[in-house]
Amino acid sequence: CGQVRGLCGTFNGDQRDEFTTPEGDVEPGVAAFANAFRAAGACPALGPGIPDPCGGFPGSRERAEAACAVLMGPAFQ
């Protein structure tokens, strides 16, 4: 315990340091944290907004909504 660091967090039970960068800084937001692990030039920097997870995959939203409809239905009320 206390040895884990990286994109998966610190796994030490303290949520205040989950966004610790390779340099040891604690970032307040997801974008700055993710960009700290980005390999220069390998992919575009993450912007300040959180991207829509269904945006890059046509039909994903419809499949997800259909799957979640079961959980939102009368069987789980």
Backbone as CSV, one residue per row, in Angstrom:
resi,resn,N_x,N_y,N_z,CA_x,CA_y,CA_z,C_x,C_y,C_z
1,CYS,0.846,-1.173,0.000,0.000,0.000,0.000,0.904,1.253,0.000
2,GLY,0.452,2.301,-0.689,1.246,3.516,-0.746,2.301,3.519,-1.831
3,GLN,2.415,2.456,-2.599,3.429,2.370,-3.645,2.858,2.660,-5.038
4,VAL,1.535,2.646,-5.180,0.903,2.820,-6.489,0.842,4.299,-6.851
5,ARG,1.222,4.619,-8.096,1.104,5.982,-8.625,0.866,5.893,-10.107
6,GLY,0.199,6.878,-10.653,-0.018,6.910,-12.084,-1.452,7.225,-12.430
7,LEU,-1.846,6.885,-13.657,-3.184,7.203,-14.127,-4.272,6.511,-13.332
8,CYS,-3.952,5.458,-12.619,-4.949,4.752,-11.804,-5.041,5.323,-10.393
9,GLY,-4.337,6.371,-10.085,-4.390,6.975,-8.761,-3.302,6.449,-7.851
10,THR,-3.451,6.718,-6.556,-2.432,6.332,-5.584,-2.819,5.113,-4.762
11,PHE,-4.107,4.801,-4.703,-4.609,3.632,-3.980,-4.141,3.619,-2.534
12,ASN,-4.204,4.798,-1.904,-3.795,4.868,-0.497,-4.939,5.298,0.420
13,GLY,-6.147,5.380,-0.135,-7.302,5.750,0.667,-7.499,7.248,0.809
14,ASP,-6.586,8.051,0.306,-6.686,9.512,0.390,-7.031,10.057,-0.993
15,GLN,-8.279,10.438,-1.191,-8.713,10.902,-2.502,-8.122,12.258,-2.882
16,ARG,-7.555,12.978,-1.933,-6.997,14.297,-2.239,-5.733,14.217,-3.088
17,ASP,-5.073,13.058,-3.141,-3.839,12.970,-3.920,-3.947,12.009,-5.118
18,GLU,-5.164,11.721,-5.545,-5.359,10.807,-6.667,-4.761,11.337,-7.968
19,PHE,-4.722,12.646,-8.143,-4.221,13.243,-9.386,-2.764,13.674,-9.235
20,THR,-1.918,12.839,-8.648,-0.498,13.140,-8.490,0.231,12.855,-9.802
21,THR,0.943,13.848,-10.311,1.648,13.736,-11.591,2.987,13.027,-11.403
22,PRO,3.649,12.661,-12.497,4.977,12.040,-12.381,5.986,12.937,-11.652
23,GLU,5.766,14.252,-11.694,6.671,15.182,-11.012,6.341,15.325,-9.538
24,GLY,5.245,14.716,-9.078,4.857,14.802,-7.671,3.865,15.896,-7.357
25,ASP,3.446,16.661,-8.369,2.449,17.705,-8.155,1.065,17.070,-8.102
26,VAL,0.151,17.675,-7.352,-1.232,17.212,-7.316,-2.060,18.198,-8.127
27,GLU,-2.621,17.719,-9.236,-3.419,18.567,-10.113,-4.867,18.613,-9.627
28,PRO,-5.526,19.763,-9.750,-6.919,19.869,-9.289,-7.937,19.304,-10.283
29,GLY,-7.545,19.144,-11.548,-8.506,18.705,-12.545,-8.014,17.552,-13.394
30,VAL,-8.953,16.893,-14.053,-8.663,15.712,-14.866,-7.771,16.043,-16.053
31,ALA,-8.059,17.133,-16.767,-7.318,17.454,-17.991,-5.834,17.675,-17.710
32,ALA,-5.522,18.493,-16.718,-4.114,18.766,-16.397,-3.413,17.488,-15.941
33,PHE,-4.105,16.657,-15.184,-3.525,15.398,-14.715,-3.232,14.469,-15.889
34,ALA,-4.208,14.285,-16.769,-4.016,13.403,-17.921,-2.911,13.921,-18.829
35,ASN,-2.856,15.222,-19.047,-1.823,15.791,-19.914,-0.424,15.618,-19.324
36,ALA,-0.309,15.497,-18.012,1.001,15.287,-17.387,1.587,13.933,-17.774
37,PHE,0.741,12.973,-18.136,1.205,11.645,-18.524,1.298,11.480,-20.038
38,ARG,0.917,12.497,-20.785,0.890,12.431,-22.245,2.308,12.438,-22.790
39,ALA,2.585,11.513,-23.683,3.883,11.491,-24.362,3.874,12.603,-25.403
40,ALA,4.873,13.449,-25.404,4.928,14.609,-26.305,4.701,14.184,-27.748
41,GLY,3.701,14.764,-28.365,3.427,14.515,-29.771,2.697,13.218,-30.065
42,ALA,2.530,12.344,-29.091,1.885,11.056,-29.342,0.380,11.195,-29.539
43,CYS,-0.230,12.128,-28.854,-1.665,12.353,-28.988,-1.953,13.798,-28.599
44,PRO,-3.094,14.332,-29.040,-3.402,15.722,-28.717,-3.663,15.897,-27.218
45,ALA,-3.370,17.092,-26.730,-3.616,17.396,-25.322,-5.114,17.400,-25.056
46,LEU,-5.489,16.959,-23.872,-6.877,16.954,-23.452,-7.273,18.379,-23.113
47,GLY,-8.406,18.818,-23.632,-8.888,20.168,-23.372,-9.510,20.279,-21.991
48,PRO,-9.981,21.480,-21.658,-10.532,21.686,-20.315,-11.851,20.953,-20.088
49,GLY,-12.607,20.687,-21.151,-13.871,19.977,-21.000,-13.673,18.479,-21.101
50,ILE,-14.549,17.733,-20.471,-14.480,16.276,-20.546,-15.163,15.837,-21.839
51,PRO,-14.457,15.085,-22.702,-15.059,14.680,-23.967,-16.209,13.699,-23.759
52,ASP,-17.168,13.750,-24.663,-18.295,12.829,-24.627,-17.789,11.442,-25.001
53,PRO,-17.909,10.442,-24.126,-17.366,9.122,-24.421,-18.018,8.451,-25.621
54,CYS,-19.214,8.869,-25.975,-19.897,8.268,-27.122,-19.581,9.005,-28.419
55,GLY,-18.944,10.157,-28.327,-18.695,10.985,-29.500,-17.871,10.321,-30.586
56,GLY,-16.904,9.526,-30.234,-16.019,8.912,-31.210,-16.478,7.558,-31.727
57,PHE,-17.602,7.084,-31.232,-18.065,5.748,-31.607,-19.528,5.801,-32.027
58,PRO,-19.781,5.871,-33.327,-21.172,5.949,-33.798,-22.017,4.785,-33.277
59,GLY,-23.198,5.100,-32.783,-24.119,4.082,-32.287,-23.921,3.712,-30.833
60,SER,-22.849,4.183,-30.214,-22.572,3.815,-28.821,-23.644,4.322,-27.870
61,ARG,-24.081,5.551,-28.072,-25.082,6.128,-27.174,-26.361,5.295,-27.205
62,GLU,-26.789,4.918,-28.390,-28.021,4.147,-28.516,-27.885,2.780,-27.834
63,ARG,-26.743,2.115,-28.027,-26.527,0.808,-27.387,-26.472,0.947,-25.867
64,ALA,-25.816,1.983,-25.388,-25.717,2.199,-23.944,-27.088,2.511,-23.346
65,GLU,-27.859,3.338,-24.018,-29.194,3.679,-23.508,-30.098,2.456,-23.493
66,ALA,-29.982,1.600,-24.508,-30.794,0.379,-24.543,-30.399,-0.556,-23.397
67,ALA,-29.099,-0.697,-23.141,-28.644,-1.566,-22.058,-29.067,-1.018,-20.701
68,CYS,-28.996,0.288,-20.522,-29.361,0.904,-19.243,-30.874,0.930,-19.034
69,ALA,-31.632,0.847,-20.111,-33.094,0.858,-19.986,-33.563,-0.303,-19.113
70,VAL,-32.870,-1.423,-19.169,-33.223,-2.573,-18.341,-33.072,-2.209,-16.862
71,LEU,-31.975,-1.532,-16.516,-31.745,-1.135,-15.123,-32.733,-0.084,-14.650
72,MET,-33.204,0.735,-15.572,-34.132,1.795,-15.216,-35.588,1.307,-15.258
73,GLY,-35.810,0.094,-15.723,-37.147,-0.462,-15.895,-37.763,-0.949,-14.589
74,PRO,-38.961,-1.501,-14.692,-39.717,-1.916,-13.497,-39.053,-3.039,-12.702
75,ALA,-38.212,-3.841,-13.328,-37.589,-4.957,-12.598,-36.670,-4.458,-11.475
76,PHE,-36.135,-3.246,-11.591,-35.206,-2.723,-10.590,-35.766,-1.532,-9.808
77,GLN,-37.062,-1.339,-9.870,-37.654,-0.214,-9.137,-37.976,-0.594,-7.709
